[in-house]
Amino acid sequence: MDRRNFITAGVSAALLAKLAPGQNAHPAATVHAAPASRPAASAAAGRNALNRCRIGVNYTPSNNWYFCWNDWHMDPIKRDLDAIAGLGADHMRIMLIWPSFQPNLTWVSPAHLDRLNQLLGAMEERGLDVLVTAFTGQLSGQFFLPPFQKPDPAMYNDAEIWKAQELYIREVAKVMKGHGNLIGFDFGNEMDTCWKADTAIGDTWMTKMFALMNEVLPGCVHINGVDHDPWFQPNTFSPRALASKLLPVMHVYPYWTGALKYGGWMDPTSTGLITAFGALIRSYAGDPHKPVWCGEFNTCIEEMPEKQQAAWLEKTVTQAAESGVNWFTYWDSHDVNRKLNLNTLEYSLGLLTNDGKVKEQGRVFRQLAAAYKGKPVAVPSRTPPPPPMVQSTEATWQWIMDYLGWKPKGAGK
């Protein structure tokens, strides 16, 4: 199912034992340290060892969602951060709304950069590390296109647009490098859902953008957080190019990927999807130990009861962590206020209610964080088979089901 088009129209003691200090760590190397003149980047290099598990959240501000960048109030944000830290999260992914931060080709808003600076500082005070998305033109089905937008594939091959992108990244990096809680940049929020190109064009731009981000913030972990689509079919970035990067990212939702066509809410195609997706990425990388990050995950099954959502979260993360998935970032921190005109699904995806109460899945998240955060990443026990011979949704789903050893018995509960 096309996510963009649709929107727009307790963990047991055994878990702790399995990740006891004596367990073998993932063989992946840590991030290279930055020069001493970049203290924030050097700190990031020390914290962002890919062989240690991370667990965090995608931030959804409780007060006016991401419209808050244009109606700025720090007090509710601080309350949100206190609640997120209370769940045991060690990091957050935050969204910069690109046209708010850069409404002109040659100008980046100082007011919005200052607000970002305030947010990073408040997160740092609470021990929360940060991944900053840059080119967020689509978020939860809302489109935020810059005034200088040009038809596809200009986002990826137009010289004037590139010059604006470079200015923007350099200005945001100036703010970020003053803080000691950096993970790095995420290119944007699922850029392939907003701007499309042939994969040759997209891959070339991706290489160029990674080089820029590594120049302005060396020693950090920069990623391209695409949705599931490029892993299933040709779309803007090729799976082999994505998988070749330092830390490939998956966004995994049983609903949006179409898992319910092949089983029920708690069947392997749902609860084992992150595990199988990690294996698929490693298959494309040609490396059975490739570090992988689950950058967004939830069921997105609106009718699923809260207790069952919590059970899904526990089963899914436990299996994925034990299969060697490195980092996890849940979607999302808070339910969205129903006064906003968003898809109804968005109102109930949080670990916390809109007024900050911990939900059942928030309680389970806290237990998972206690079990896995900072622990050595498990060494994958299986070498995945070669990737699908044909990159298509049908072939990829067959690959996933074969990996999980699952034969569909029909969709449903």
C-alpha positions, 0 to 999 in steps of 0.5 A, a space after each residue: 500500500 502506498 503510504 503517501 497516497 493513502 494519507 493524503 486522500 513487560 519484558 521478562 528477566 530473561 531478556 536481560 539475561 540474554 544481553 548480559 555483559 558477557 555476551 559477544 558484541 557486534 563486530 561492527 566498527 565504531 564511528 571514526 573520531 573527529 578532529 579535536 577542533 570539533 568537540 561535539 563531533 568527537 563526543 558523537 564518535 564516542 557515544 555512537 558506537 554501532 555495536 551498542 544498542 540504542 532505543 529512542 523515539 521519533 518526536 511528535 510535539 504535544 503542543 501544536 505538533 510540528 507547527 510549533 516551529 512557527 509558534 514557539 513555546 519551550 515550556 510544553 516542549 520541556 515537559 515532553 522531553 521530561 516524559 520521553 527521558 522518563 521512558 528511558 529513551 536515549 535519543 530522539 529524531 526531530 523534524 525540521 520543516 524545510 520551508 519554515 527554516 529556509 523559505 528562500 533559496 539564499 536565506 535560512 531563518 535565524 529565528 528558526 535556527 535559534 529555536 533549534 538551538 534551544 531544543 538541542 540544548 534542552 535535549 542535552 540537559 536531559 541526556 537525550 541525543 538527537 538525529 536531525 532531519 533536514 529536507 522534511 517536505 512530507 510528514 504524516 501526509 502533510 506536505 511542506 514544499 519550499 517556495 523554490 520547488 521545481 518539478 522532479 527530479 530537480 531536487 536531485 539534479 538542479 544546480 540552483 537547488 543544490 546550492 540552496 541545499 548546501 547553504 541550508 545544511 551548512 547553516 544548520 550544522 553551525 547550530 548543531 556542532 555547538 552541542 554534545 548530544 549529536 547523532 547526526 543528520 537524517 537527509 529528510 523524512 522519507 524523501 522518496 515520498 516527496 521528491 522522486 527520480 531515477 535511481 541513478 540520479 538519486 544515488 548520485 545525489 545521495 553520495 554527494 549529500 553524504 559527502 557534504 554532511 560528513 564534511 560539516 559534521 565529521 564523526 557523526 552518523 548521517 543517514 538517509 531515512 527512506 520509507 519501505 518503498 525503495 527496498 520493495 521496488 525501484 524508487 529514487 534510491 537503489 537498495 544496494 546503494 542504501 545498504 552500502 552506507 555506514 548505517 542503513 535505515 528501515 521504516 517498518 510498519 505492518 500496515 503500510 508495507 502490506 504485511 496484513 495481506 499475508 497474516 494477522 496482527 501477531 503473525 510472523 509477517 507482522 511481529 518478525 518484519 523488522 527482523 526480516 527487513 534487517 536481513 534483507 538490508 544485509 543481503 543487499 549489502 553483501 554483509 551478514 553483520 551489517 549494522 542496521 537501524 530501525 528508524 521508524 516502526 509501529 503497527 499503524 493498525 488503527 483498530 488494534 487495542 492498546 494492550 495488543 499494540 504493547 504486546 506487538 512492541 515487546 515481541 517485535 523488538 525482542 526478536 529484532 534485537 536478538 537477531 542483531 538489529 542495532 538501533 531502534 527509534 519508535 514512531 512516535 513519542 506522543 499522540 497528536 492532538 485531535 484538534 489538528 486535521 490529520 489522518 485519524 491514525 495519527 492521533 493514537 500512535 504515541 507511547 504517551 497520550 497527548 497530555 503526557 500519560 504513559 500508555 501500555 506501549 510506553 510501559 513496555 518501551 521503558 522495559 525494553 529500554 532497560 533491557 537493551 539500551 547500551 548493551 552489546 548488539 547481538 551477533 546475527 546468527 544467520 547469513 541471509 540468502 541473496 536478495 530477490 532476483 527481481 526487485 518488486 513488491 511481490 518478489 520481496 514479500 516472498 523473500 521475507 516470508 521465505 526468510 521467516 519460514 511463513 506460509 500465509 493462511 490469510 489476513 485478519 486478526 
